[in-house]
Amino acid sequence: MSQTDTWTIGRLLKWTTDHFEKNGSQTPRLDAELLLAHARNCDRIELYTAFAEEASDETRAAFRELVLRRASGTPVAYLLGSREFYSLDFRVTPEVLIPRPETEFVVVELLDHAANHTKTDQPLRIADVGTGSGILAVCAAKHLPRGHVTAVDISAAALEVARQNATRHAVAERIEFIQGDLLESLDQSQTLDFIVSNPPYVSEPEFELLSRDVRDHEPRMALVAGPGGTEIIERLIPQAAGRLVAGGWLIMEISPMIEKAVFELLKRDGRFTQPDTTKDLAQLPRVISAQRIGESN
């Protein structure tokens, strides 16, 4: 970007879109618009009425730094510090995974099953295992007024982000945050109606094939389960079976490649009914829901 050229908003967007495209961005125009709106401190839609406007020196300086970082692979969500999920805005940092649309199917399954919960005069006891930025815990508390949520994560830094998001959406008083490995840190007497989780499910070979945006910037611990991709789920299933009330539900996001393996793990445990699979918008298996054997709670 030459200092002698007149850099209008429209010209900045075109140059940056071309630049991002050459650097491998899958959504170069969107990236450029989001970052320029952030640098300009305006809504993205406002850029469309300002194409002919000359960008200020302050805007150009802030935008230049964002463009450099994006071109080096830093995800846009980390540069903006936020990402929308289930129509709510969540703070994200490099300590947590970036929320993805596929995970919204976990929320949908939870709300559907909660609507069929027969004891309407009692609280719904929900655990979000591996809460990360807190998207599942916050959505559960936000959309289920009877929900009392326990958000668990092994990372203290991730829990702090989740707490901030709970406060942002005014549900912090109904979420308990616990640092621990899966369900091991919960009180041994605590039983649950629902357990939701977006656990690590990427295998080590798959991790090497991920885009550099994900591989080099998102927390590996929140992505990689082990050599096969099912190692964390293999530990979670028996723990969940021991905590869920009869008729309670375990709802997990999975990789399409491990669907059959997860089905087998649930069958082998023997304490769940036949699992259900929910497909994502690409018609790939994305969420597995399994009910604890026994009469409905």
C-alpha positions in Angstrom: 0.0 0.0 0.0 1.9 3.0 -1.3 1.8 6.1 0.9 1.3 8.3 -2.2 -1.9 6.5 -3.4 -5.4 7.6 -2.4 -6.8 4.6 -0.6 -10.5 4.7 -0.6 -12.6 2.1 1.3 -13.5 0.4 -2.0 -9.9 0.3 -3.2 -8.7 -1.1 0.1 -11.2 -3.9 -0.1 -10.3 -4.8 -3.6 -6.5 -4.8 -2.9 -6.9 -6.8 0.3 -9.3 -9.3 -1.3 -6.8 -10.0 -4.0 -4.0 -10.2 -1.4 -5.8 -12.7 0.8 -6.8 -14.8 -2.2 -3.1 -15.2 -3.1 -2.3 -16.1 0.4 -4.8 -19.0 0.5 -7.8 -17.5 2.3 -11.0 -19.5 1.6 -13.1 -16.3 2.1 -10.9 -13.4 1.0 -13.6 -10.8 0.4 -15.4 -11.6 3.7 -12.1 -11.5 5.6 -11.2 -8.1 4.1 -14.6 -6.6 4.9 -14.7 -7.9 8.5 -11.2 -6.6 9.2 -11.7 -3.2 7.6 -15.0 -2.7 9.5 -13.1 -3.6 12.7 -10.3 -1.2 11.9 -12.8 1.5 11.0 -14.9 0.8 14.1 -18.1 0.4 12.1 -20.6 -2.3 11.1 -19.6 -4.2 8.0 -22.7 -3.1 6.1 -21.6 0.5 6.5 -18.6 -0.1 4.2 -21.0 -0.4 1.2 -22.0 3.2 1.5 -18.4 4.4 1.9 -16.6 2.9 -1.1 -15.6 6.3 -2.4 -14.5 7.6 1.0 -10.8 8.0 1.7 -9.7 5.9 4.6 -8.1 7.9 7.5 -4.4 7.3 8.4 -5.6 5.7 11.7 -7.9 3.3 9.9 -5.1 2.4 7.3 -2.6 1.8 10.1 -4.9 -0.4 12.1 -6.0 -2.2 9.0 -2.5 -2.8 7.7 -1.6 -4.6 11.0 -4.7 -6.8 10.8 -4.0 -7.6 7.1 -0.4 -8.7 7.9 -1.5 -11.0 10.7 -4.3 -12.5 8.6 -2.0 -13.1 5.7 0.3 -15.0 8.0 -2.5 -17.3 9.0 -4.1 -15.8 12.1 -7.8 -16.6 12.0 -10.1 -13.6 11.6 -12.1 -14.5 14.8 -8.9 -14.1 16.9 -8.1 -10.8 15.2 -11.7 -9.5 15.9 -11.8 -11.1 19.3 -15.3 -12.5 18.8 -17.5 -14.9 16.7 -21.2 -15.3 16.4 -22.7 -18.6 17.5 -26.4 -19.4 17.7 -27.2 -15.7 17.1 -25.1 -14.6 20.1 -21.8 -12.9 20.1 -19.0 -14.7 21.9 -15.5 -13.5 22.9 -12.8 -15.7 21.6 -9.1 -15.8 22.2 -6.3 -18.2 21.1 -6.9 -20.1 24.3 -10.2 -21.5 22.9 -11.5 -23.0 19.7 -13.3 -20.7 17.3 -17.0 -21.5 17.4 -18.3 -23.2 14.3 -21.8 -23.5 12.8 -21.7 -27.3 13.1 -21.7 -27.1 16.9 -25.1 -25.4 16.8 -26.6 -28.8 16.1 -25.6 -29.8 19.6 -27.7 -26.9 21.0 -30.6 -27.9 18.8 -30.5 -31.5 20.1 -30.3 -30.3 23.7 -33.3 -27.9 23.3 -35.3 -30.6 21.5 -34.7 -33.2 24.2 -35.2 -30.7 27.0 -38.6 -29.8 25.6 -39.7 -33.4 26.2 -38.5 -33.4 29.8 -41.5 -34.4 31.8 -40.8 -32.9 35.2 -41.4 -29.3 34.4 -41.3 -28.2 38.1 -37.7 -29.2 38.6 -34.4 -27.7 37.4 -32.6 -29.2 34.5 -29.1 -30.3 35.5 -26.8 -29.8 32.5 -23.0 -30.3 32.1 -21.0 -28.9 29.3 -17.8 -30.9 29.1 -14.8 -29.2 27.5 -16.7 -25.9 27.5 -13.9 -23.8 25.8 -15.4 -20.4 25.2 -18.6 -21.5 26.9 -20.8 -21.5 23.8 -22.8 -24.6 24.8 -23.1 -23.7 28.5 -24.2 -20.1 27.7 -26.7 -21.2 25.1 -28.1 -23.8 27.5 -28.5 -21.3 30.3 -29.9 -18.6 27.9 -32.5 -20.8 26.2 -33.5 -23.1 29.2 -34.6 -20.9 32.1 -34.8 -24.0 34.3 -31.2 -25.0 33.4 -28.5 -25.2 36.0 -25.3 -25.6 34.1 -21.9 -26.9 35.1 -19.2 -25.9 32.6 -16.0 -28.0 32.8 -12.7 -27.5 31.1 -9.1 -28.6 31.8 -7.8 -25.2 30.8 -8.0 -22.3 33.3 -7.5 -19.8 30.5 -10.5 -21.3 28.6 -12.7 -21.1 31.7 -11.9 -17.4 32.1 -13.1 -16.8 28.5 -16.2 -18.8 29.3 -16.9 -16.8 32.4 -16.6 -13.6 30.5 -19.1 -14.8 27.9 -21.5 -15.9 30.6 -21.3 -12.5 32.1 -21.8 -10.9 28.7 -25.0 -12.8 28.2 -26.3 -12.4 31.8 -26.3 -16.1 32.7 -23.3 -16.3 34.9 -25.4 -16.8 38.0 -26.7 -20.1 36.6 -23.4 -21.6 35.5 -20.8 -23.1 37.7 -17.3 -23.2 36.3 -15.0 -26.1 37.2 -11.5 -26.8 36.1 -10.9 -30.5 35.6 -10.5 -33.4 33.2 -13.9 -34.4 31.8 -16.3 -35.2 34.7 -13.7 -36.3 37.2 -13.8 -33.0 39.2 -17.5 -33.0 39.7 -18.9 -33.9 43.1 -19.3 -37.7 43.1 -22.9 -37.4 44.2 -23.9 -35.0 41.4 -26.3 -36.5 38.9 -27.2 -34.9 35.5 -30.1 -34.8 33.1 -28.0 -33.8 30.1 -24.4 -33.9 29.2 -23.3 -32.0 26.1 -19.8 -31.9 24.7 -17.8 -30.8 21.7 -14.8 -33.0 22.7 -11.4 -33.3 21.0 -12.1 -35.7 18.1 -9.3 -35.1 15.6 -6.8 -37.9 15.1 -3.1 -37.2 15.0 -2.8 -38.0 11.3 -5.8 -35.8 10.5 -4.3 -32.9 12.5 -1.4 -32.7 10.1 -3.8 -32.2 7.2 -5.8 -29.3 8.7 -5.4 -25.8 7.3 -2.7 -23.7 8.8 -5.2 -21.4 10.3 -6.4 -24.2 12.5 -3.2 -26.2 12.9 -1.0 -23.3 13.8 -3.3 -21.1 15.8 -6.1 -23.0 17.5 -5.4 -24.9 20.7 -4.2 -28.4 19.8 -5.4 -29.8 23.1 -8.9 -28.9 22.2 -8.7 -30.5 18.8 -6.6 -33.7 19.0 -7.9 -36.7 20.9 -5.0 -39.1 20.0 -4.0 -41.5 17.3 -7.5 -42.7 16.5 -9.7 -39.6 17.3 -11.9 -41.4 19.8 -9.7 -41.5 22.8 -11.4 -38.7 24.7 -14.9 -39.9 23.8 -13.9 -43.4 24.9 -13.3 -41.9 28.4 -16.3 -39.7 28.4 -18.9 -42.3 27.7 -18.5 -44.4 30.9 -18.2 -41.3 33.0 -21.4 -39.9 31.5 -23.2 -43.2 32.0 -22.3 -43.0 35.7 -23.6 -39.5 36.1 -26.8 -39.4 34.0 -30.1 -40.1 35.5 -32.2 -42.8 33.9 -33.6 -41.3 30.7 -30.8 -38.6 30.7 -29.0 -37.7 27.5 -25.4 -37.6 26.3 -25.1 -35.3 23.3 -21.7 -35.1 21.6 -20.3 -33.5 18.5 -18.2 -35.9 16.4 -16.2 -36.2 13.3 -18.1 -38.0 10.5 -15.1 -40.3 10.2 -15.5 -41.7 13.7 -19.3 -42.2 13.8 -19.2 -46.0 13.6 -16.5 -46.2 16.2 -18.5 -44.0 18.6 -21.6 -46.1 18.0 -19.6 -49.2 18.9 -18.2 -47.5 22.1 -21.8 -46.7 23.2 -23.0 -50.2 22.4 -20.1 -51.7 24.3 -20.8 -49.7 27.4 -24.3 -51.2 27.5 -26.0 -48.4 29.5 -27.4 -46.4 26.6 -30.2 -47.0 24.1 -29.6 -47.0 20.4 -27.9 -43.7 19.6 -29.3 -41.1 17.2 -27.2 -39.3 14.6 -27.9 -35.7 13.5 -26.4 -34.6 10.1 -25.0 -31.1 9.5 -25.8 -28.9 6.6 -23.4 -30.8 4.4 -25.3 -34.0 5.3 -22.4 -35.4 7.2 -22.9 -37.2 10.6 -22.1 -34.5 13.2 -23.9 -35.1 16.5 -24.6 -38.3 18.3 -27.3 -38.4 21.0 -27.6 -41.4 23.4 -30.1 -41.9 26.2 -29.3 -43.5 29.5 -31.3 -46.7 29.8 -34.1 -46.5 32.3 -37.5 -44.8 32.6 -37.6 -41.2 31.4 -36.8 -38.7 34.1 
